[in-house]
Amino acid sequence: MNNAKLAAKSNQQQSLVQISDNVTFGREEIIIIGGPCAVESYEQMETVAEKLHTSPVKALRGGVYKPRTSPYAFQGMGETGLKVLAEVSHKYNLPVVTEVMAISQIEVIAAHADMLQVGSRNMQNFDLLKELGRAGKPILLKRGLAATIEEFVMAAEYILSHGNSDVVLCERGIRSFDNYTRNVLDLGAVAALKQITHLPVIVDPSHAAGGRELIAPLSRAAIACGADGLIIECHPVPEKSVSDAQQALSLEEMIDLVHTLVPVAFSVGRKISNRKVLSRKCAHY
């Protein structure tokens, strides 16, 4: 990895990426992000936040600009969805992560979200990565569906080299010849990235599995091999999700899963703890 100047571990200690007052990637605590693939309504997101905000889930996910394989599929709520995320985030003191697809979206998303996600399809959208280096917001960079580890690290290097040191890497599975799972979760890459970079690394078991029945074991394996966090899809009524219904957990399943991860984290010297419920209005006391 000779070309990686800023992402390389060398003598630099583990980077810490803070997205809110009480959520920081790279520390002892495993950070869990949960929520639906797509923001569908205020009622949907409030239900999700109300259920998760006292659990060990520390941040919300939800797409408002959706990159879909079919041009006829639901493309997201756009700016209206961003306002929904911002309102729910403020009410329940949960930072939010959402995807940015184009340079033109950066400013409006940065005004509403705590962390900007670069999806798999955009991992090598170098113009977008350069602008995100100037965005002043933490970035969650997902691995491309056929990207090598070196290509993944060099994509992060684009963001770092343009002034943004707050980058979290996300392994979300890579494409293979086997179609039993949606993708193949490369946990070897997680272990390797922890050795060769100083950046936090999290795992998306939902997009790797493509089916909810595999998410729990993949989540446990991810923590066991050194992941700093997980981003998992869940929905109030998974079967009615407008996107990725087959891989979304129910909110009850999500909470149950996170609690089963506690002993796994402990076994590798990490921890998962419940949030301290504190409204933003009284955060200064």
VENQUIUR-V37947 format. One record per residue. RES is the residue in one letter. PHI is phi in whole degrees, -180 to 180 (none if undefined). PSI is psi in degrees with one decimal (none if undefined). Layout:
BEGIN
res=RES phi=PHI psi=PSI
res=RES phi=PHI psi=PSI
END
This chain:
BEGIN
res=M phi=none psi=49.5
res=N phi=-68 psi=-24.9
res=N phi=-83 psi=-13.6
res=A phi=-82 psi=106.0
res=K phi=-95 psi=-39.1
res=L phi=-99 psi=-27.9
res=A phi=-87 psi=-20.7
res=A phi=-63 psi=143.3
res=K phi=-67 psi=-49.9
res=S phi=39 psi=-119.9
res=N phi=-103 psi=4.7
res=Q phi=-79 psi=137.2
res=Q phi=-75 psi=166.4
res=Q phi=-50 psi=127.8
res=S phi=-73 psi=146.0
res=L phi=-112 psi=128.0
res=V phi=-118 psi=110.8
res=Q phi=-98 psi=129.0
res=I phi=-113 psi=-10.3
res=S phi=-160 psi=178.7
res=D phi=-59 psi=-32.6
res=N phi=-123 psi=19.4
res=V phi=-131 psi=111.2
res=T phi=-135 psi=127.5
res=F phi=-85 psi=141.1
res=G phi=107 psi=-7.0
res=R phi=-89 psi=-170.6
res=E phi=-63 psi=-32.7
res=E phi=-77 psi=133.8
res=I phi=-77 psi=128.8
res=I phi=-98 psi=124.2
res=I phi=-107 psi=126.8
res=I phi=-112 psi=131.6
res=G phi=-138 psi=155.5
res=G phi=152 psi=177.5
res=P phi=-77 psi=162.0
res=C phi=-61 psi=-44.0
res=A phi=-130 psi=142.2
res=V phi=-75 psi=123.9
res=E phi=-110 psi=-29.9
res=S phi=-169 psi=165.3
res=Y phi=-64 psi=-42.6
res=E phi=-60 psi=-40.6
res=Q phi=-61 psi=-48.8
res=M phi=-71 psi=-33.3
res=E phi=-67 psi=-39.0
res=T phi=-60 psi=-44.5
res=V phi=-62 psi=-49.8
res=A phi=-66 psi=-41.1
res=E phi=-62 psi=-37.0
res=K phi=-76 psi=-36.3
res=L phi=-93 psi=-17.8
res=H phi=-71 psi=-16.8
res=T phi=-101 psi=3.2
res=S phi=-93 psi=-179.0
res=P phi=-71 psi=-1.7
res=V phi=-70 psi=126.4
res=K phi=-105 psi=-12.7
res=A phi=-152 psi=157.1
res=L phi=-104 psi=144.0
res=R phi=-116 psi=155.7
res=G phi=175 psi=125.4
res=G phi=-87 psi=136.6
res=V phi=-117 psi=-22.4
res=Y phi=-118 psi=110.9
res=K phi=-108 psi=119.4
res=P phi=-80 psi=111.7
res=R phi=-116 psi=144.5
res=T phi=-62 psi=-40.8
res=S phi=-95 psi=133.0
res=P phi=-70 psi=-9.0
res=Y phi=-97 psi=-5.5
res=A phi=-79 psi=163.6
res=F phi=-57 psi=125.0
res=Q phi=-101 psi=1.0
res=G phi=105 psi=164.9
res=M phi=-88 psi=-8.0
res=G phi=65 psi=-139.7
res=E phi=-62 psi=-31.8
res=T phi=-61 psi=-41.1
res=G phi=-65 psi=-35.5
res=L phi=-62 psi=-41.1
res=K phi=-66 psi=-36.2
res=V phi=-61 psi=-48.5
res=L phi=-59 psi=-45.0
res=A phi=-63 psi=-41.9
res=E phi=-65 psi=-45.8
res=V phi=-67 psi=-40.2
res=S phi=-58 psi=-45.3
res=H phi=-67 psi=-41.5
res=K phi=-66 psi=-38.6
res=Y phi=-110 psi=6.5
res=N phi=55 psi=44.3
res=L phi=-118 psi=118.6
res=P phi=-64 psi=152.8
res=V phi=-121 psi=146.2
res=V phi=-119 psi=129.6
res=T phi=-146 psi=157.7
res=E phi=-86 psi=140.2
res=V phi=-110 psi=132.2
res=M phi=-110 psi=-19.9
res=A phi=-147 psi=155.9
res=I phi=-58 psi=-38.4
res=S phi=-64 psi=-17.6
res=Q phi=-92 psi=-13.7
res=I phi=-58 psi=-48.8
res=E phi=-62 psi=-47.3
res=V phi=-71 psi=-36.8
res=I phi=-69 psi=-42.1
res=A phi=-62 psi=-26.6
res=A phi=-76 psi=-16.8
res=H phi=-117 psi=-25.9
res=A phi=-110 psi=158.3
res=D phi=-92 psi=-22.6
res=M phi=-148 psi=135.0
res=L phi=-102 psi=127.5
res=Q phi=-98 psi=134.2
res=V phi=-101 psi=116.4
res=G phi=-74 psi=168.5
res=S phi=-55 psi=-41.2
res=R phi=-67 psi=-20.9
res=N phi=-106 psi=9.4
res=M phi=-57 psi=-33.0
res=Q phi=-111 psi=28.0
res=N phi=-83 psi=84.8
res=F phi=-65 psi=-34.3
res=D phi=-64 psi=-40.6
res=L phi=-64 psi=-43.8
res=L phi=-61 psi=-41.0
res=K phi=-61 psi=-45.1
res=E phi=-67 psi=-33.9
res=L phi=-68 psi=-24.7
res=G phi=-66 psi=-18.9
res=R phi=-109 psi=5.0
res=A phi=-77 psi=-22.5
res=G phi=74 psi=21.7
res=K phi=-132 psi=147.7
res=P phi=-60 psi=145.8
res=I phi=-120 psi=133.2
res=L phi=-103 psi=110.7
res=L phi=-103 psi=116.3
res=K phi=-90 psi=144.9
res=R phi=-71 psi=138.9
res=G phi=-63 psi=152.7
res=L phi=-68 psi=-14.0
res=A phi=-135 psi=22.3
res=A phi=-83 psi=140.9
res=T phi=-75 psi=167.0
res=I phi=-61 psi=-41.1
res=E phi=-64 psi=-42.4
res=E phi=-62 psi=-37.5
res=F phi=-63 psi=-48.6
res=V phi=-64 psi=-39.4
res=M phi=-69 psi=-29.7
res=A phi=-64 psi=-42.5
res=A phi=-62 psi=-36.9
res=E phi=-60 psi=-35.1
res=Y phi=-59 psi=-45.1
res=I phi=-68 psi=-46.3
res=L phi=-61 psi=-42.6
res=S phi=-72 psi=-11.6
res=H phi=-106 psi=20.2
res=G phi=107 psi=-1.8
res=N phi=-110 psi=110.6
res=S phi=-91 psi=-5.2
res=D phi=-93 psi=78.8
res=V phi=-123 psi=130.6
res=V phi=-116 psi=130.7
res=L phi=-89 psi=146.9
res=C phi=-134 psi=116.0
res=E phi=-83 psi=122.7
res=R phi=-127 psi=15.3
res=G phi=96 psi=146.3
res=I phi=-121 psi=156.8
res=R phi=-76 psi=142.6
res=S phi=-143 psi=-174.3
res=F phi=-78 psi=-15.3
res=D phi=-90 psi=128.5
res=N phi=-107 psi=14.5
res=Y phi=-67 psi=-43.3
res=T phi=-104 psi=161.1
res=R phi=-64 psi=-42.2
res=N phi=-143 psi=176.7
res=V phi=-106 psi=116.1
res=L phi=-72 psi=117.4
res=D phi=-95 psi=84.2
res=L phi=-73 psi=-21.6
res=G phi=-62 psi=-35.9
res=A phi=-66 psi=-36.8
res=V phi=-61 psi=-48.4
res=A phi=-63 psi=-40.4
res=A phi=-66 psi=-44.5
res=L phi=-62 psi=-34.2
res=K phi=-68 psi=-24.7
res=Q phi=-87 psi=-35.2
res=I phi=-101 psi=-11.9
res=T phi=-128 psi=164.0
res=H phi=-100 psi=5.5
res=L phi=-84 psi=145.0
res=P phi=-62 psi=147.9
res=V phi=-129 psi=126.6
res=I phi=-121 psi=173.3
res=V phi=-129 psi=140.4
res=D phi=-109 psi=92.6
res=P phi=-74 psi=-19.8
res=S phi=-66 psi=-50.5
res=H phi=-74 psi=-24.6
res=A phi=-71 psi=-44.9
res=A phi=-76 psi=-49.2
res=G phi=77 psi=-1.2
res=G phi=-147 psi=136.6
res=R phi=-65 psi=-24.6
res=E phi=-69 psi=-17.1
res=L phi=-99 psi=-8.1
res=I phi=-66 psi=-41.2
res=A phi=-63 psi=-52.8
res=P phi=-64 psi=-35.8
res=L phi=-67 psi=-35.6
res=S phi=-65 psi=-43.8
res=R phi=-65 psi=-40.8
res=A phi=-65 psi=-37.7
res=A phi=-62 psi=-44.6
res=I phi=-67 psi=-39.9
res=A phi=-62 psi=-30.8
res=C phi=-94 psi=3.8
res=G phi=116 psi=5.0
res=A phi=-62 psi=145.2
res=D phi=-89 psi=-5.1
res=G phi=179 psi=178.1
res=L phi=-139 psi=147.1
res=I phi=-125 psi=116.3
res=I phi=-128 psi=137.1
res=E phi=-83 psi=133.0
res=C phi=-147 psi=157.7
res=H phi=-152 psi=145.8
res=P phi=-57 psi=-38.5
res=V phi=-136 psi=87.1
res=P phi=-51 psi=-39.7
res=E phi=-65 psi=-19.0
res=K phi=-102 psi=5.2
res=S phi=-62 psi=137.2
res=V phi=-77 psi=-9.7
res=S phi=-148 psi=132.5
res=D phi=57 psi=40.6
res=A phi=-59 psi=-36.7
res=Q phi=-69 psi=-18.7
res=Q phi=-111 psi=7.3
res=A phi=-92 psi=134.4
res=L phi=-84 psi=155.9
res=S phi=-72 psi=164.4
res=L phi=-65 psi=-35.5
res=E phi=-67 psi=-41.8
res=E phi=-64 psi=-37.1
res=M phi=-62 psi=-48.7
res=I phi=-65 psi=-43.0
res=D phi=-61 psi=-42.4
res=L phi=-61 psi=-48.1
res=V phi=-60 psi=-38.7
res=H phi=-67 psi=-31.5
res=T phi=-72 psi=-15.8
res=L phi=-82 psi=-15.7
res=V phi=-57 psi=-50.8
res=P phi=-67 psi=-29.2
res=V phi=-66 psi=-45.1
res=A phi=-61 psi=-44.0
res=F phi=-61 psi=-36.8
res=S phi=-67 psi=-21.1
res=V phi=-113 psi=22.1
res=G phi=77 psi=22.1
res=R phi=-118 psi=-179.7
res=K phi=-147 psi=155.4
res=I phi=-131 psi=124.4
res=S phi=-131 psi=156.7
res=N phi=-66 psi=154.0
res=R phi=-72 psi=150.7
res=K phi=-86 psi=111.6
res=V phi=-75 psi=114.3
res=L phi=-147 psi=117.9
res=S phi=-69 psi=150.1
res=R phi=-66 psi=-26.3
res=K phi=-66 psi=-27.1
res=C phi=-114 psi=16.6
res=A phi=-65 psi=-18.8
res=H phi=-86 psi=-8.3
res=Y phi=-78 psi=none
END
